[in-house]
Amino acid sequence: MQEALYEPVCFCTDIRELYELVQILYNGCFSDIFLVPEQYAECNLQYGFWREIIKDLDLAFFASLVAEVSRLKRYFVVTDKVNFAAIHVYTEKIVKTVNALQEKQQALFWRWFEEYIEIVSEKDRLFYFYGLTILLGERRERKYIEQLYREIHAECYGVDEWFWLFHQIKRFCLEHASVSGMDIAQRLYEEVLMVWKEACREFCMPIPKEERERNRVAVIVLQFIGSRHAPTKTAIERIETLQNEMGRELVVVHSAEQMTMRGRLPFWNESIGAIDHCLDGMNTIQGNEALKFLMYQPKAAMPDFQEIRAIVNMLREYRPYEVFVLGNYCLLGDLISRMIPTICISMTFSVVPVKHHQFVAVGKHLTEDDFQYLLENGCDRERYIESVFTFRPIAQKTTLTREMLGLPKDRFLLSVVGIRLDSEVTEEFVNGIKKAFTHGCHLVFAGDFFEYEEMSQKVPELKEYSTYVGYQKDILAFQEICDLYVNPPRVGGGFSVAEAFCKGKPGVTLSWGDVAASAGPEFRVKDLRDMTDTIIRYKEDPDFYAAQSQKALARSRELFDGKRALENILDKVEKSENFF
């Protein structure tokens, strides 16, 4: 069978348009292409898609596109080491050209591209893999995640490549919540964890409770980047609370796993984790003026066997009473969970992570659906602790006015805050709430929204009834001049609503995601229509607004009480029968 794959193959059709199309698209895939006289054709129904889509369509656009795809494929054939920057340049040229085409032409190209990479897959698996990532990025369909999952289990890939793909799928699903694929990412992570557990089994043996130091805590941080990075900021807040407010001795480990470079494969619009290599090894970190702590950062790209063993040995010698793992899908945290009791605090705190040996502090109320989900995944519900995911606001240092940011004086300002607004602010969201524009409301986008002008072209009303003010260093000063916090459909963003609340600004959010968990039930709506009606009510009912403003202030006090939240978590963990 393997030899037969490389034998000459001919293509025959009785459809002239299809014959001409195949000559353009598949020339090089077949030894000969024949046009069969129509009277000899037995059936042509299988070509219905092509006949319909190419009808009255000028196919001249394909010439340059096919040339670029051929060049991209040849690059994978002749190179021994992938130049990621080079292939992304080729791909960007292809994608820009396709996106400029008419809708039918785009559909035709992607249909061809999907079939083409399938044809060449046996001869060049890496090009096939990369082609699937292009289709995922541009078509945003679950089936491509499923195909990538199947492909990564080919013999030419290993556990490092599994871990790399897991992170890319997880990141993609976070940015594109409408593409369901986190179950596949979860499955892939569990397979990676199983391999690593077996590799580390001999030196991850349990340390009995009586042999651990009661006042010592270890903290494993999945990401440690900088003050603008929300997970890093959250980690520093937890560390400061444990050390300065609760008097715990601690050591911190940056696992450096997030978007690791290890096992890197070509992936269109990939995401690479930022790592400050000046922090490699053991360092004293200056968290803020009143905070210093020890942190170890691996010197090798993670996950690395020697680094993991060294970290495990360090923790075995330090003997902490428990370990906080700040971030879900932390391989290092999962590996040591049998050695020392670990408590996972996911940065995406509205999601209930699957954990079999860790305690999990969930930043929301657990529903019966959540417990059913845990039961189906074999998790012990007693390990899951309802908590409040807390924040610590940066003190307001400036005062802003509407004039300073070019905002209208006489409109009801709706603040939308985030660093991923390009993917979070969709046409559906803007069209869903634009009825509020006719009631004197004005959207204000703060953060990173590089495609604001493009979105304004798609929804013309947006240009008149919105302003993009860019990244705001003093977010509290910004919220002070706005009237209402509005959350687009997204998973993250929980900190931004807390900042609005502490300035007495109410919010409105859909009933899922981190913002919904932070805001609480008083500020949730069922859909975009309900969101629009609620926004209008805030604008036109001052008594309702005043009452909600007081509730927002009260909720902010809960969201900023980190000590109380951590003490509650530790109390429940240490009283649990699962605490060994």
N, C-alpha and C positions, 0 to 999 in steps of 0.2 A: 504493500500500500504506500509506504513512504517513497519508494522509487517512482510510483505512478504519479505522484504529485508533480514531478518535474518532466513528465512526458509532454510532447506537443499537444495543445488543445486548440481546436478551431471553434469559431463562433459563426452560426448561421441564422439568418432571419429573412422573412419575406417583407419586412416593413422598411421602406427606404429611409424614413426619418430615423428609425432606430439604428439602421446600418450606418448612417452618417454619424450619429451620436457616438456609437461604439468606436468608430474609427478615431474620433477625437479623444474619447475618454479612456478607452481600454487598449489602445494601440501599444503593443509591448507586452500585454498580458496574454495575447493569443498569437499562435503561429500564423493563422490566416483568418480573415473576416470575410464572409460570403453573403451576398444578397441573393436569396433564393426566389425564383419567380413565384408569384402569389399562388398560381394554380397548383403548385406542389406542396404548399403549406398545409399541414394537417390541423393546426390549431395556433391561433395567435392571441388567445385571451390572456395568457400570462404576461403579455406586454402591455396590458391596458394602462397601467400606471404611467409608463413612459410615453405612450401615445397621447395620453391626456395632458400630461404636464408639458410636453414639448410642442403641443399644437399652437400655432401662431406665435412661436417664441423664437427670437433671434439667438442662436447658440454661439455667436461669435465671442461672447464674453468668456467662454470656457478656455480659449486658447492660452491666455496668460496664466489663468488659474491652474490649469493642468501642468503647465511648465513649472510653476512654483512648487506644486505638490511633488512632482517628479524630482525636482532639485532637493527638496526636503528628504525624500525617500533615499536618494542616492547618498546623501550625507550620512545617513544611518548605516548604509552598506559599507562605505569605504573607511569610516573612522573607527579607531580602536577605543578612543576616549571621547565621551560626549562633551562638546562645547555647548553648554546650556544657553549661553547668551546668543550664540549664532543661530541655533534652531528656533529660539524665541523670536529673533528678528525675522526669519523666514515666515514663521507662523503669523506674526503680527501683520505682515504684508498680505497674507492670504485672507485673514479674518477681516481686515479693513476693506479689502476689495469685495468680499462676499457681502458684508454688511451694507455696502453702497448699492447693491443690486436690488431689483424688484423682488417682491416676496416670493413669486413663483420661481424666479431664478435662484434665490437662496435655497428654497426647498429642493430644487433639482440638484444643486451642487452638493448639499449635505447628504442627500440620498446617495449620490454617486460616491462621495467620499467614504461614507459608511460601508458601502459594498466594496470599494477599492481596498480599504485596509483589511477587510476580511479576506480578500483574494490573496493578498501578499503576506498574510499573517504567519503562515508556516515558514516562510523564508526569512522573515525579519520580525521577530516578536517584539523587539524594543520599539520599532516604528509603529507597530500595531497598538502597543500600550499607549504610546504618546498620542496616536490618533484618537483613541478612546477618550483621553483627557481633553482633547480639543473639542470633541463632540459634547462631552459633559459640560464644558465651560460655555459653549455657544448654544446648545439645545436645551440644557438643564432638564434632563430627564433621568429618572431613577434607573432605567434599563442600562445606562452606561456605567453606573456605579456597580450594578450587578455583574456586568461584563468585566469590569476591572477587578472585581473580587475573584472571579473565576480565573482570569488571566494571571493574577499574581501568584497563584498556586501552581503554575507551570514549573518544571524542574529547574529552569534557569534562574529562578528567584529564590531568596531565602528569608529568614526571619527578620533581618534588618530591612529588607525591602517591604515586607509586610507592615512593619512599624512605620516606615516612611509613608506608605499609602494610607494607613489608618489616619495619620495626622492630616493628610491632604483632604481626605473625605470628610473628616470631622470639621475641619475649617470651612470647607465648601458648604456643608449643611448648616453651619452656623450663619454664614453670610446669605444663604439662599434657603430660608426655612421652608419654602413651598416644595422643595425637592426632598422628599422623605428618603433618608438613607442612613440615619444614625443607627438603625438596627444592624445594618451591614458593618458599619464602623465598629460597633460594639462586639460583633461576632469576631471580627478580625483582631481586635485588641485581646479578646479572651484567648485566641489561638497563640498570639505572641506571648501573653503572660504564662500560658501553660508550658511553652518551651523554656522560658527563663526560670520558672519555678523549679523545673527539673534540673536545670544547670546549676542553680544556687541552693539546692536542697540541703547539701551537707553543712553549709555554714550559716544557715538561717534558722537554727534551732531556737526554741523559746527560752527566754530568760525569766525565771520565776519572779513573782511580784516581790517576794521578801528579799530578793537580791538586787532590786532596783532602788534608785535614790528617790525618795518621796517628793522632794522639792525640785527635781530636775525635769525639764521638758526638752524634747527635740522638735524642731520645726522643719519640715521638708517643703520647699517652695518650688512649684513647677516652673514658674517664670520669675526672673528678677532682672528687670530691664532699666526702668527709670521712673521718675516722678510722674510723668505724663501717662504712664502705662497703668491702667486701673488695677489689674491683678497685683502688680508690684506694690502699688500704693496700699492696697488692702493687706498684703502680706506684712508690710512695715507696721501698719496699724495693729495687727494681731500680735506681732512681736513686741511692740512697745507696751501693749496692754499686759501681756504675760510677764514681761520683765520689770517694767517700771511701776505698774499699778497693782500687780498681783504678787510681786516679789519672787518670781520663779527664776532659777538658773536655767540658761538655755544655750543650745548650740543650733545653728541653722545650716541646712544643706540645700544648695540650689541644685536640683536634679538635672537641670539643663536638657530636658528631654523634649520640650515643646518644639515642634517643627524642626526636629533634629536633622543634621546634614548626613547622618549615617544612613546608608542604604539609599541614598538619593537616586531617583529615577527622573527622566524627563517628564514634566507635568506642566501642561499649559496653565498659566496664571498661578504658578506654585507660590507657596508661602514658606519662607525660611525664617526660623527663629533667630532673633537678635541675641547675641551673647557678647558681653564685655570680657574679653580674654585677659584684661588686666586684673580681673578678679580670680583667675585660676588659682587653685590651691586654697589654703586657709588664710582669711583676711579679717581684719577688724573693720566693720562697716559702720560709717557714720550715717545713721538713718535720718536723724534731724539733730537739732541742737542738744536735745536731752537724751538721745538714744545712741548707744554704741552696742554692737553685738558681733560675735564671731560667726563667720559664714565660710563654709567649704564649697568650692565650685570645682567640678571635675576638669581635668586638663585634657582628657580625650573626648571625642564626640560620643555622646551617649545614645543608646545603652552600651556600655563597655564592661566586659566581665571583670577585668582587673580593678576598675574604678568602683564597681558595685561591691566587690569583695572588700576593698579598702574602706568604703563607707560603712558597710555592715560591721566590720571589725572595730571601727571608730565608735559606733553607737554601742556595740557590745561592751567596750571599755568604759564609755561614758555612763551607761546604764540609766537612761531616763525612765521615769515612771510611766510616761505615755508619750506618743508622738502625734503631733498635728501635721496633717498632709493638706497643704493649701493648693487645691486644684484636683480636678477629677482626672481619671485615666493617667495616674502617676505610677509608672511601672515600679520605680524604686519603693514607693509607699506600699504598693500591693505585695512586693516581695518580702518586706520586713514585717508585714502584718501578723505573721505567725510567731515572730520573735518578740515583739513588743506591741502592746495594744495601740492601734492607730485610730485616729479620728479624722475622717475626710471632711473638709469644708470645701465644697465645689465652688469655683468662681462663678459658674453658671448655676446659681443657687436655687433657681426655680425648678430645675430638672432633678428628678430622683435617680441617682446613679445606681447601677447594679454593683453591689459589693458583697462578697461572701464572708470575708474575715475582718473587715474594718467596721468601726462605728461610723455612722454618717450623720452629720449635722445638716439638716435640710432647712433652708431659709423660707419655709412656707408651711401652711397647714396641710397635713397629709390626709388625703381623701381615701374613701374605700376603693376607688379606681387605682390609686397609687399602691395601696396594699395588695390589691389583686395582681397588679403588675409585678410587684416584688415576689409574690407567691409563685407566679408563673415562671419567674427566673430563678427560683430556688433560694431566695434571700430570706434571712431571719428578720422579721419586722421589728423585733425587739432591739436590733442594732441601730434603728433609724430614730433620730431625735429631732423633734420639731424645735426650731430655734428662730431667732431673728438675725438675719444677715446685716451686720452693722457697718457703719461708715464713720469716717472722721473728716468733716469738711475742712478745706483750707480756709483760713481766716480771710475775710474780706478786707482788702487793702485799698481799694479805690472806690470811686463813685462814678457811675456812668449816667448819661442822659440819653433820651431818644435821639436828640439832635446829633449827638456825637457819633452815633451809629447809623445815622440816616434813616431813622424809623419814623413812621407817621405818628403825630401827636394825638390824633383823634380816633384811632382805631384800637380795638381790643386785641392785644398782642398774644399770639399763641407760640410759645417757645418749643422748638423741636431740637434736641441736643444729641450729638453722637459723633463718633469718629469713623463710622461706617455708613454714613447717610446715602452714599451712592447706591448701596444695595438695599437699604432699609426704606428709603422714601420711594415708593413705587407709584406708577400711574394709578393703580387701583386705590392706593391710599389717598392721593391728592384728589382724584375724581370723587372718592367716597365722602370727603369732608368739604368739598368746595361750595356746597350750599351755604356754609357758614360765612363765606365771603360777602354774600348779599346782606348779611346782618352786621356788617361793620367789623368783621374779624380779619386779621392779617397774620400770616405765618412768618415766623422768624427762625431761620435755620442757623444754628451755631455748632461749630465743629469742623469736620471734613466732609464737604459736599462738592467734590470737584466736577461732578456732572450736573450741577444746578442749571446751567444755561441749556444743556441738552434736555433736561426735564421741562424747562420752561417752554421749549419749542413743542414738546409733546402735549403739554397742557397749557395753552395760551393764557388762561386766566392767572396762572401762577406768577407771571411776571409783574402784573399789577398788584396782586394781593399777597406778595411775599417778599422777603429780603433775606439774602445770605450774608451773614456778618463774619464768617470765618471762625477760626479757633479763638475762643475767649479765655485769656489767662485767668481773669477774675470772674469765675462763673457765677458767684453769688451777686456780684454787682450787676451782672447781666440779668439774672433772674429777677432782681429787684425792680427793673423797669418793664418787665413783662407781666402779663395778667394771668395766664393759665398755661400749665405744662401739658403738652399733648404728645403722646407716645405712639409712633408708627408701629405696625405689626413687626415685632422682632423678639429675639430671645433675650438679648442683653439689655444694658442701659439702666440697671437698678440704682446706681449711684446718682445719676442725673436727677431722678425724681426726688431723692432725699434732699438734694441741694435746693430744689424749688420749694419743697415743703418747709424747710427751715427759714425761708423768707416769707412764709405765710401764703404761698401761691398754691392753690389746689391743682389737681391733675386729673387727666382722663386717659384711661388705658384699656385695651382689650384684656380679657380675663386670663391670659397666659403669658409666660415670660417673666424675666427678672423684675421688670418694672411693676407688673401686677403683684408679684410677691412682696416687693418693697412697699408699694402704695397701700395694699390692703383692700378689702372688699368694698369700702366706702367710695372708692374712686374707679371701680371697674365698670365696663359696659360690655354688652354682648356682641356687638358687631359695629361696623363703620357707620351704619345709619343711626344706631343708638348713640354712637360717639358724636356725630354731628348734632343731633338733637340736644345732647347734654352740653356741648360747647355753647350752643345758642342759649340754653337755659342759664349757664354761667354768665353770659353776656347780658342777659335781659332781666335776671332775677337777683337783685342785690342781696336780699335776705338769704337766699340759697348760697350765694357766693360767700357771704360772711360766715355762715355756719360751717361750710366746707373748709374755709381758710383756717378756722380754729381747729378743726379735725386734722388738717395737714400739719399744723404746728405741733399738736399732741403726738402725732405719729412720728414726726422728725425726732422728738426726744427719745423715743424707743429705738429708732434707727441709729442714733448716735451714742447709745449706752453699750459700748463694747465690753466693758468689764462684767456687767451683769449677764450679758449673753454668754460669755466664755465660762463664767462661774456656773451658770445653769447647765451648760454642756458637760463640764467636768464632773459636776455633782451626779448627773444621770449616768455618765459612763462608769464612774468608779463604784456606783451602787449596783451596776448591772451584773447578772450572773455570768455574762460573757467576758467580764474583765478578769483576766488571768494574772 
